[in-house]
Amino acid sequence: MNNNLFLICCCLFFRVIASVAQESPIPFEVLPLQNLTEFQATGDNWTIVKDVFYDLNGEKSKVINGTGVLLNTLMKEGNQPIKTSFEHGDIELALDFMMPKGSNSGIYLQGRYEVQLFDSWAEQDPKFSDAGGIYQRWDGSRGKGREGYEGHPPLVNVSRAPGLWQSLKIVFRAPRFDSEGKKVSNAKFISVHQNDVLVQKNIEVTGPTQAAFFEDEQALGPLVIQGDHGGVALRNISYKIYGPEEVTLADMSLSYYDSIKTINDFAKVSPKGKMDIDVLAHLAPATRNEFSGTIEGTLTVPAAGEYFFNLNLAWVPDDTPPGVINGAGKLFIDEKEVVYVDGVTGKANGSTQLTAGVHQLKLNYFKTFGHWYAPSNDITLTVEGMGIAKTPLNVPLRANDPVGQIAVKVNEKAEMQRGFIMHQGEKRTHTVAVGEPEGVNYAIDLSRGEFLSVWRGDFVETTPMWYGRGETQLMLPLGNVIEFGGKPSLAVLASKDSAWPEEIENFTYEGYSLKKDGAPIISYKMADVSIQETFDTKDSGKKLVHTLSMVTDNEAQQIFCLVAQGSAIERLPNGLYAIDDKSYYIEFEGKESPSVRNAADGSKELVLPVKLKDKVGVVTYSIVW
């Protein structure tokens, strides 16, 4: 069973931890951030730098001169917003941001509709004013206490600690106006993802949000970043701007067949019947597990250029064994083959050059049997072009899946869940996930003694373990997952420069007991070393303390702890270590002296020697994110 099965299962749920969509070949425009020439004139509070350090407690900050980061630093007076030189209507926006402690900022689409940026680290009850929220509108005439309305808090708070980089992705649809300038549809946030987690979906905004930079609504406006409420750093700003024109599919008909077993059979047999349809679905009489058809229609494109098509036949799982093809499909535009779903996987994409105007679309598809874990018979076809937003064509309305979400909730004590979990594309089968009451969650591979990941928010989704026959046994973390290197936490090395092993020989998991709070005390054996591993939350869930206690009969051996591994490891002025380009921190409580060394794969490792006294050693550090 390969890792793609995990992606199929994720599609069953409201929240997912990874996207299965194909990457679009249509490039994003990038703001170079070499200087401020991409922006309108603004105040001295805005500068371009190479990097910035914000202290976790707000006590220190440091700027590294250079380029690549847009920085707002509050001045005593004259703080201004910054506005892009370009204007946009529909837009897909991606950027990274970093907040100092207690800071407040915001991204205003068209200068009118704000997505909030805020230091919302570990906030248990997020509001519209927290990071990822759509800020409220304001109308003083509504009466005292009712002036603010239509604010939308994030679906889940996935904000990271001050001084860490966070990602933001926004898909925004501008308001529409008729030929006389009258608004005919409101602005809408199609989606907002913070740290790769969906925090807003299909949020309609009836007018400019509070403190917008323009009071009216227009088809176009600049991107504006708030500059007078608090510091903020931004980088990797990229975008795609779309016009209001759309690709449409009309005049569709469905020809349906018997006895289609391969994609080439369509040229050999005649259809059993034909019917008019208005959605992309097999609506002809057929069994749920065996059908075939040809959908034809008129595709109208608004402008000449290259168009990118993505076809997904949901009944074809992504782990089909060779020789067991249960379906396939081919998409033709003007009799030219554009996309071929071969049945080994259910998804494929392709592109073709089209002139503006009308083209003939044809889609052949078939299904010969059903997979219990790929139960949907949906056909999804999306199209995107330069300046044309990605559009799903003629999607049928579907009732909600009656199965619903099966999730493990955490109440007053920690909860444990055994099962399989995905880690860096590999299914780990001997894992336990632990959810703490303060919203801190983590996963461990018990068979190898490997600390796999942490995430904050809800605990785990277990629907794949119970839905259908539950063969995948997957549990899905519900939040922004930070994955660690996936190597053993402890190892006996010949020297501090010895390569870290992928696995430890004769390593055994000995079981666990529970503390009063429900969290586990895990026991392992490694050669002649007995190990106990514990985790504790600290500072209202802002930190997770990892402790490894060892007893050995051989004090002469050198035991080391692999604390962290990442593309970059940097010791900060406040003594913390920033891992993976400031994705998370490592904090030591004492005067430990870890070393940062190069791994064979080009990454960095943070390694700590274990000090033994009377045959006993203890390593303690905190993960902060």
C-alpha positions in Angstrom: 0.0 0.0 0.0 1.8 3.2 -1.1 1.6 6.7 0.4 -0.9 7.9 -2.2 -3.6 6.0 -0.5 -3.3 8.5 2.3 -4.2 11.3 -0.1 -7.3 9.5 -1.2 -8.6 9.1 2.3 -7.9 12.7 3.1 -10.4 13.7 0.3 -13.2 12.3 2.5 -12.8 14.9 5.1 -13.5 18.6 5.7 -10.1 19.3 6.9 -7.0 17.8 5.2 -3.4 18.0 5.9 -2.2 17.8 2.3 -3.4 18.7 -1.1 -3.7 16.2 -3.9 -4.2 18.9 -6.6 -1.7 19.0 -9.5 0.6 22.0 -9.6 -0.5 24.5 -12.2 2.2 25.4 -14.8 0.9 28.9 -14.9 3.5 30.9 -13.0 3.0 33.3 -10.1 4.2 36.9 -10.5 6.8 37.5 -7.8 7.5 40.8 -6.0 11.3 40.8 -6.0 11.7 42.8 -2.7 15.0 44.2 -3.8 13.7 47.7 -3.1 10.4 49.5 -2.6 9.9 50.3 -6.3 7.0 47.8 -6.5 5.1 49.9 -4.1 3.6 53.3 -3.9 5.3 56.0 -1.9 5.0 55.3 1.8 6.4 56.2 5.2 9.9 55.5 6.7 8.5 52.7 8.7 8.8 50.4 5.7 12.2 49.0 4.6 13.8 46.1 2.7 16.1 43.9 4.7 17.6 40.4 4.5 16.3 39.0 7.7 14.9 40.0 11.1 15.0 38.5 14.6 12.1 39.0 16.9 12.6 37.8 20.5 10.0 35.3 21.8 9.3 37.5 24.8 9.4 40.8 22.9 12.6 42.0 24.6 15.0 42.1 21.6 15.0 42.5 17.9 17.7 42.5 15.3 17.8 43.4 11.6 20.2 41.9 9.1 20.8 44.3 6.2 20.2 43.1 2.6 17.2 42.3 0.5 14.3 39.8 0.3 12.2 40.8 3.3 9.7 43.6 3.5 9.8 45.0 7.1 7.5 47.3 9.0 9.0 48.9 12.1 6.8 51.3 14.0 8.2 54.8 14.3 7.2 57.4 16.9 5.0 59.0 14.3 4.2 59.0 10.6 3.6 55.3 10.3 1.9 54.6 6.9 0.5 51.5 5.2 2.2 50.2 2.1 0.3 49.8 -1.2 1.3 47.9 -4.3 1.8 49.7 -7.5 -0.4 47.1 -9.3 -4.1 46.8 -8.8 -6.1 43.6 -8.8 -9.5 42.1 -9.1 -9.6 38.4 -8.6 -6.3 37.3 -7.1 -4.5 34.2 -5.8 -1.9 35.5 -3.2 0.8 33.7 -1.4 3.3 35.0 1.1 5.2 34.4 4.4 4.8 36.6 7.4 6.4 37.0 10.8 5.0 38.7 13.8 6.7 40.2 16.9 5.2 39.6 20.2 1.8 41.3 20.6 1.8 42.8 17.2 -1.2 43.6 14.9 -1.3 44.0 11.2 -3.4 43.0 8.2 -3.5 42.3 4.5 -6.2 44.3 2.7 -7.4 42.8 -0.6 -8.1 45.8 -3.0 -7.3 48.0 0.0 -10.8 47.2 1.3 -11.2 43.6 2.7 -8.9 42.6 5.5 -7.3 39.3 6.4 -6.0 39.8 9.9 -2.4 39.3 10.9 -1.9 39.1 14.6 0.3 37.5 17.3 -2.3 34.8 18.1 0.1 32.2 19.5 -1.7 29.5 21.4 -5.0 31.4 21.6 -7.6 28.9 22.6 -10.7 30.8 21.4 -9.8 32.7 18.2 -11.8 35.6 17.1 -12.1 37.6 13.9 -9.3 39.8 15.2 -6.9 36.9 15.4 -4.5 35.8 12.6 -6.4 34.2 9.7 -9.6 36.0 10.6 -11.7 38.1 8.2 -12.0 41.4 10.0 -15.4 42.8 10.9 -17.3 45.5 9.2 -18.3 48.7 11.1 -21.4 50.8 11.0 -22.0 53.4 13.8 -25.7 53.8 12.9 -26.4 50.2 14.0 -26.4 51.4 17.7 -24.1 51.0 20.6 -22.6 47.6 21.0 -23.8 46.5 17.5 -21.5 48.6 15.4 -19.3 45.7 14.5 -20.7 42.9 12.4 -19.8 40.2 9.8 -16.4 39.3 11.4 -15.2 35.8 10.8 -12.8 34.0 13.1 -10.4 31.4 11.7 -11.8 27.9 11.6 -8.9 26.8 13.7 -6.0 28.7 15.3 -2.7 27.5 13.7 -0.6 30.5 14.5 3.0 30.0 15.5 5.2 31.8 18.0 6.5 35.3 17.6 9.6 35.4 15.4 8.7 32.3 13.4 7.8 32.4 9.7 4.2 31.5 8.8 2.6 31.0 5.4 -0.6 32.6 4.1 -2.4 31.7 0.9 -5.6 33.6 -0.2 -7.9 33.0 -3.1 -10.1 36.1 -3.5 -12.9 36.9 -5.9 -13.6 40.6 -6.4 -17.1 42.1 -6.4 -18.8 42.3 -9.8 -20.5 45.3 -11.3 -22.9 45.7 -14.3 -22.4 48.1 -17.2 -23.9 50.9 -15.2 -21.5 50.4 -12.3 -24.0 48.8 -9.9 -22.7 46.0 -7.8 -24.3 42.7 -8.7 -22.3 40.3 -6.5 -20.2 40.8 -3.3 -16.5 40.2 -2.8 -15.7 36.7 -1.6 -12.8 34.9 0.1 -12.9 31.6 -1.7 -10.3 30.2 0.7 -7.6 31.3 3.2 -4.9 28.9 4.2 -2.6 29.7 7.1 0.4 27.4 7.5 -1.2 25.1 5.0 -4.4 24.7 7.0 -7.8 25.9 5.8 -9.0 28.7 8.1 -11.6 30.4 5.9 -13.8 29.1 3.1 -16.4 30.8 0.9 -16.7 33.9 3.0 -18.8 36.6 1.4 -18.0 40.2 2.4 -20.9 42.7 1.8 -18.6 45.8 1.9 -15.2 47.1 3.0 -14.1 45.9 6.5 -13.5 48.2 9.4 -10.6 50.8 8.8 -10.4 49.9 5.1 -8.3 52.3 3.1 -11.2 53.0 0.6 -14.9 53.4 1.6 -16.3 52.5 -1.8 -16.1 49.2 -3.8 -14.5 48.9 -7.2 -13.5 46.2 -9.6 -9.9 46.9 -9.0 -7.7 48.1 -6.2 -4.2 47.8 -4.8 -3.0 45.2 -2.2 -2.4 47.1 1.0 -0.5 46.1 4.2 -1.4 47.8 7.4 1.5 49.8 8.9 0.4 51.7 12.0 -0.7 49.0 14.5 2.4 46.9 14.9 5.6 45.5 13.3 5.5 42.7 10.7 7.9 41.1 8.3 6.9 39.6 4.9 8.7 37.7 2.2 8.1 35.4 -0.8 5.1 37.6 -1.9 3.7 36.1 -5.1 0.4 36.3 -6.9 -1.8 35.5 -9.9 -4.2 38.1 -11.1 -7.4 37.0 -12.9 -10.0 38.9 -14.9 -13.7 38.4 -14.5 -14.0 36.2 -17.6 -14.6 32.5 -17.2 -14.3 29.4 -19.2 -17.7 27.8 -19.7 -19.0 24.4 -20.8 -22.5 24.1 -22.3 -24.7 22.1 -24.6 -23.6 18.8 -23.1 -24.8 15.4 -24.1 -24.0 11.9 -22.7 -23.7 8.8 -24.8 -23.7 5.7 -22.7 -22.4 2.2 -23.5 -22.3 -1.5 -22.4 -19.2 -3.7 -22.2 -16.5 -1.0 -22.2 -13.5 -2.6 -20.6 -10.6 -0.5 -22.0 -10.2 3.1 -23.1 -9.8 1.9 -26.7 -13.2 0.2 -26.8 -15.0 3.5 -27.5 -13.8 3.4 -31.1 -15.1 -0.1 -31.6 -18.7 -0.1 -30.2 -21.9 2.0 -30.6 -23.6 3.7 -27.7 -26.6 2.2 -26.1 -28.3 5.5 -25.8 -27.9 9.3 -25.6 -29.2 12.1 -23.3 -28.8 15.8 -22.6 -27.0 16.7 -19.3 -25.9 19.9 -17.6 -23.3 18.6 -15.1 -20.2 16.4 -15.4 -21.5 13.1 -14.1 -22.7 9.8 -15.4 -26.4 10.3 -15.2 -27.4 7.4 -17.5 -28.9 4.2 -16.1 -26.1 2.0 -14.8 -24.9 0.1 -11.7 -22.8 1.9 -9.2 -19.7 -0.2 -10.0 -19.9 -0.5 -13.8 -20.6 2.2 -16.3 -19.1 4.0 -19.3 -19.9 7.1 -21.3 -18.8 9.9 -23.6 -19.7 13.4 -22.6 -19.5 16.0 -25.4 -20.1 19.8 -25.1 -19.2 23.3 -26.2 -16.2 24.8 -24.4 -16.0 28.6 -24.7 -12.7 30.4 -23.7 -12.5 34.2 -23.3 -9.0 34.7 -24.7 -6.3 33.0 -26.8 -3.5 31.2 -25.0 -2.5 28.0 -23.3 -5.1 26.3 -21.1 -4.3 23.8 -18.4 -6.8 21.0 -17.7 -6.9 18.7 -14.7 -9.1 15.5 -14.8 -9.9 13.5 -11.7 -11.9 10.2 -11.9 -12.7 9.8 -8.2 -13.4 6.1 -8.4 -9.9 5.2 -9.4 -7.6 5.0 -6.3 -4.1 6.1 -6.5 -2.7 2.7 -5.5 -4.2 0.5 -8.2 -2.1 -2.7 -8.5 -0.7 -3.5 -12.0 -3.2 -5.4 -14.1 -6.2 -4.4 -12.0 -7.3 -1.3 -13.8 -10.9 -0.5 -12.9 -11.4 2.6 -15.0 -9.8 5.3 -17.2 -10.6 8.4 -19.1 -9.5 10.6 -22.0 -10.2 14.3 -22.6 -10.2 15.6 -26.2 -10.4 19.3 -27.3 -11.2 19.7 -31.0 -10.4 16.0 -31.4 -6.9 16.5 -29.9 -6.1 14.3 -26.9 -5.2 16.7 -24.0 -5.5 14.5 -20.8 -5.2 10.8 -20.3 -6.2 9.2 -17.0 -4.6 5.7 -17.4 -6.3 4.0 -14.4 -3.2 3.4 -12.5 -4.0 6.7 -10.8 -7.3 8.6 -11.0 -5.7 12.0 -11.8 -3.9 13.5 -14.7 -3.4 16.9 -16.4 -2.4 18.4 -19.7 -2.4 21.6 -21.6 -3.2 22.9 -25.1 -3.2 26.2 -27.0 -6.7 27.5 -27.7 -8.0 30.5 -29.7 -10.6 32.7 -28.1 -14.1 31.4 -28.8 -15.9 28.0 -29.1 -14.2 24.6 -29.1 -15.6 21.1 -29.0 -14.9 19.0 -25.8 -15.2 15.2 -25.6 -14.6 13.1 -22.5 -14.5 9.3 -22.6 -14.5 7.4 -19.3 -15.4 4.0 -17.8 -15.6 2.1 -14.6 -15.6 -1.7 -14.2 -15.7 -2.3 -10.4 -15.6 -0.5 -7.1 -13.1 0.1 -4.4 -14.6 0.5 -0.9 -12.1 3.2 0.0 -12.7 5.2 -3.3 -16.5 5.1 -3.2 -17.2 8.4 -5.1 -18.2 8.3 -8.8 -17.5 12.0 -9.2 -15.8 13.4 -12.4 -13.9 16.6 -11.7 -12.5 18.7 -14.6 -10.8 22.0 -13.9 -9.4 24.5 -16.3 -7.0 27.4 -15.8 -5.4 29.9 -18.2 -3.2 33.0 -18.1 -5.5 35.5 -16.4 -8.2 32.9 -16.1 -8.8 31.6 -12.6 -8.8 27.8 -12.0 -12.4 26.8 -12.5 -14.1 23.4 -11.9 -16.5 22.9 -14.9 -20.2 22.0 -14.4 -19.9 20.5 -10.9 -22.9 18.5 -9.7 -24.4 19.3 -6.3 -23.7 16.6 -3.8 -25.2 15.8 -0.4 -22.9 15.6 2.5 -21.2 12.3 3.1 -23.5 10.6 5.7 -20.4 9.0 7.4 -19.3 12.4 8.8 -16.0 12.9 10.6 -14.9 10.5 13.2 -12.4 12.3 15.4 -10.8 11.8 18.8 -11.6 14.6 21.2 -9.4 15.7 24.1 -11.0 16.8 27.3 -9.5 17.2 30.8 -6.8 14.5 30.4 -4.4 13.6 27.6 -5.7 11.1 25.0 -3.7 8.5 23.2 -4.5 6.9 19.9 -2.7 4.0 18.3 -2.7 3.7 14.6 -0.8 4.4 11.4 0.4 7.9 10.5 2.1 9.4 7.5 5.5 10.9 8.0 7.5 12.4 5.1 5.6 10.3 2.6 6.1 7.0 4.6 3.4 5.2 6.4 4.5 4.6 10.0 2.7 1.5 11.4 3.9 1.4 15.0 2.9 4.9 16.1 1.0 6.5 18.9 -0.4 10.0 18.8 -1.0 12.0 22.1 -3.3 14.9 22.5 -2.9 17.2 25.5 -5.8 19.3 26.9 -4.0 22.6 26.1 -4.2 21.9 22.4 -0.7 20.4 22.0 -0.4 17.2 20.1 2.5 14.9 19.1 3.3 11.6 17.4 6.0 9.0 18.2 7.2 5.9 16.4 7.4 3.4 19.2 9.2 0.7 17.2 12.2 3.0 16.5 12.1 5.5 19.4 11.6 8.4 17.0 9.8 11.6 17.8 7.9 12.3 14.5 5.8 15.4 14.7 3.9 18.1 16.7 0.9 20.1 15.9 -1.4 22.5 17.8 -5.2 22.6 17.7 -7.5 19.6 17.3 -6.2 16.1 17.8 -6.7 13.4 15.2 -9.2 12.3 12.6 -9.7 8.5 12.7 -12.3 8.0 9.9 -10.0 5.9 7.8 -9.6 3.5 10.7 -13.4 2.8 10.9 -15.0 3.8 7.5 -15.5 0.8 5.2 -13.2 -1.9 6.3 -10.7 0.4 7.9 -7.8 -1.2 6.2 -5.6 1.9 6.0 -5.7 2.3 9.8 -4.6 5.9 9.2 -5.1 8.7 11.7 -4.9 12.2 10.4 -3.5 15.1 12.5 -5.9 18.0 12.6 -3.7 21.0 12.4 -0.5 22.4 11.0 2.0 19.6 11.4 5.7 20.2 12.0 7.5 17.0 11.0 10.9 16.2 12.5 13.7 14.2 10.8 12.3 10.8 11.6 15.5 9.4 13.1 16.1 7.7 16.5 16.3 10.2 19.3 19.2 8.5 21.0 22.3 6.6 19.7 25.6 5.3 20.9 28.3 6.8 18.7 32.0 6.2 18.4 32.6 10.0 18.4 30.6 13.2 18.1 31.3 13.2 14.3 29.9 9.7 13.6 27.0 9.5 11.2 23.6 9.3 12.9 22.0 5.9 12.2 18.7 5.5 10.5 17.8 2.7 12.9 19.3 1.3 16.1 20.1 -2.4 16.1 18.5 -4.4 18.9 16.3 -1.5 19.8 13.1 -2.6 21.6 9.9 -1.0 22.7 9.1 -2.1 26.3 5.6 -0.6 26.8 4.3 2.4 28.6 2.5 3.5 31.8 0.3 6.5 32.3 0.9 9.6 34.4 -2.0 11.1 36.4 -2.7 13.5 33.5 -3.1 10.6 31.1 0.2 11.2 29.2 2.4 8.2 28.6 5.8 7.3 30.2 7.3 5.2 27.4 10.0 2.6 28.0 12.7 1.4 25.5 15.8 -0.8 25.6 18.9 0.0 23.5 21.8 -2.5 24.0 22.6 -2.1 27.7 20.7 1.3 28.0 17.2 1.5 29.6 15.3 4.6 28.5 12.2 6.4 29.6 10.6 9.1 27.4 8.1 11.6 28.7 6.4 14.8 27.3 4.9 17.7 29.3 3.2 20.9 28.2 4.4 24.2 29.6 3.3 27.8 29.6 -0.3 27.1 28.8 0.5 24.9 25.9 3.1 27.1 24.2 5.9 24.7 24.8 6.3 20.9 24.7 9.0 19.6 27.0 10.7 16.4 25.8 12.6 14.4 28.4 14.7 11.3 27.9 16.0 9.5 31.0 18.7 6.8 30.7 20.2 4.2 32.9 23.3 2.2 31.7 25.8 -0.3 33.0 28.4 1.1 30.7 29.4 4.6 31.6 32.3 4.5 29.1 30.1 4.5 26.1 29.2 7.8 24.4 25.4 8.4 24.2 24.1 11.3 22.1 20.7 12.9 21.5 19.5 14.1 18.1 17.5 17.1 19.2 16.6 18.4 15.8 17.4 18.1 12.1 16.5 20.6 9.3 17.7 22.5 6.3 19.1 25.2 8.5 19.8 25.5 12.3 20.6 28.9 13.8 21.4 29.9 17.3 19.6 33.1 18.1 20.6 36.1 20.3 18.2 34.9 23.0 19.8 31.5 23.2 17.1 29.6 21.4 17.8 27.5 18.3 15.7 28.2 15.2 15.2 25.2 13.0 14.3 24.9 9.3 14.5 28.6 8.5 12.6 29.6 11.6 9.8 27.0 11.5 10.2 26.2 15.2 12.5 26.8 18.1 14.4 24.5 20.4 14.9 25.7 24.0 17.3 24.3 26.5 16.7 24.9 30.2 20.3 24.6 31.5 23.8 25.2 30.2 23.7 22.5 27.6 26.3 22.7 24.8 24.8 21.1 21.7 26.7 21.1 18.4 25.3 21.9 15.0 26.8 19.6 12.4 26.4 18.6 8.8 24.5 15.4 7.9 25.3 13.2 5.0 22.1 14.4 3.1 23.2 18.0 3.3 20.9 18.9 6.2 21.9 20.2 9.6 21.7 18.2 12.9 21.5 19.6 16.4 23.2 17.0 18.6 23.6 16.9 22.3 26.0 14.6 24.2 24.4 12.9 27.2 26.3 13.4 30.5 26.2 10.3 32.7 26.5 10.5 36.4 26.3 7.3 38.5 25.2 5.5 35.3 22.2 7.9 34.9 21.7 10.5 32.2 18.9 12.9 31.5 18.2 15.1 28.4 15.5 17.8 28.5 14.6 20.4 25.9 11.5 22.2 24.8 9.9 22.5 21.3 8.4 25.9 20.8 6.2 26.8 17.8 
